[in-house]
């Protein structure tokens, strides 16, 4: 009985050291901006950072890939319409390596095309940030964050 208990405890300890869990956070959760002028580049600033801040809360390095998505109807808030094209929102860089317990900041810009049909509108985009294991690490679980970006055009 003691041998089985010792073996189980040893395996649990071993699996905990080999398997890491990615832990990712961001203050860029539901960001709203106004006065976006069609035809001009608009830089999205957030109170916590100059763009999309991603915090690696784990003890292992993380590679994070960021993608812009068109939100589904159920994700839309406060009368916003889904962005017609994901190229309206640019994230630079779209992939970052974040050391353990560190932060990376990605620049977020809006590129709404010029034209009357885009003026006076309220749009929403989703930003999907997901971690992937770095080469040489044993991260077994990845993390993902879905942020909401809403903006009004002039």
N, C-alpha and C positions, 0 to 999 in steps of 0.2 A: 504494500500500500504506500509506504513512504517513497519507494523507488518511483512509482507512477506519479506521485505528487511532485517529486523533485524533477522528473523528466518534463512534466507539463509546465512547471514554473520556468524551467530552463528554456523551453521552446517559446514560451510567451515573451520572455526577456530577449531572446534572439530575434524573434520576429519584430519586436518593437524597435530594435536597433537597426535592422536591415530595411524596414519599411518606414519611409518618411511620409508625412502628410503635408501637402502643400497648403499654405495658409496665406491668403491674399486679401487685401482690403483696399478700399478707395473712398475718399470723401466725395468723389464725382459720382453721385447717385442719381439725383434728379435735378439737372442743371437747366435753368431757363435764361435765355438772353433775348433782348429786344433791339430794335433799330438795326436789323441786318439789312444792308442795302444790296439789292440784286445787282450783279455785275461787278461787285467789289469783294475782295477777300476780307473776311471778318475773323479776327482771332478771338477764340473763346477763352475767357479767363474765369477762374473759379476762386472763391475766397480762400481756399486752402492751398492753391498752387496756380502756376501759370499754364494750366492745361489739365490733362488727365494724370493725376498722381496715383501711382500704384505702390502699395506697401507690401513687401515680402515679410511676413510675420514668422516665417519658419526658420529653422536652423540649417537649411540647405539652399543653395542657389536655385533660382527659378528662371526659366525662359518664358516670357509672356508674349502671346500673339494677340493683337487687337484687330477686330474687324467691325465695320459699320454694317448694320442690318436695317432692313425696312421693318418697322414694327407691325405686328398683327393688329387687327381691329380691337381685340381684347386688351391690348397693351396701351392703346391710345388714351391720353388724359386731357381733360378740360377742353374738348372740342378741337384738338390738334389733328391735322391730317398727316398721314405718313409721307415722308420725303419721297418724291418721285424717282430719285436716283441716289444710290449710295455714294456716288462720286462727289456729291455736294458736301460731304463731311470727310475731311482728310485728317489722318492721325500720323504724326511723324515723331519718332520712328514707329512703325507698325509692329515691330518686334523688339523686345528689350530683354537683356539678361540682368536680373536683379540679385545682387549678393544677399546672403542671409541678413535679416533684420535691417534691410536698407530700403530706400525709396527710389523710384524712377519717375520722371515726369515726361509725358509725351505732349507735344504741341497739337492742339485741336483747332482747325480752321474750317470756316464755312465758305463755300463757293457756289452761291445761288446764281444761276444764270441771269443775265439781263433780260428784261421783258416785263411788260405790264401785267401779264397773267400771274407773275410771281410776287407782285406787290400787295402789301396788306394781308398777307397770309400767315397762318400759324401752323408750323410744321413740327414733326417729331421724328427723331432717329433713335435707334438703339445702338449702343456700343458694347460689344462682347469682348471681354478680356479673359483669356484662358491661359492657364499655366501648362507647361509641358516639362517633362524631366530634362535636366541638363545631362549631357554626356558624362559618364563616369559617376553619376549619382544614383542613388537607390530610391528615388521618389516613386512611390507606388500609386499615390492618389494625386489627382490634379484638382485645381480650383478654378472656378469660373465666376465672373461677375458680369451682370447685365446692368448697364447704366442707361439712363434716359436723358436725352438732350432735346429740349424744346426751344424753338426760336420763332420770333415774329419778324416779318420783313416790313420794311418801310413802304 
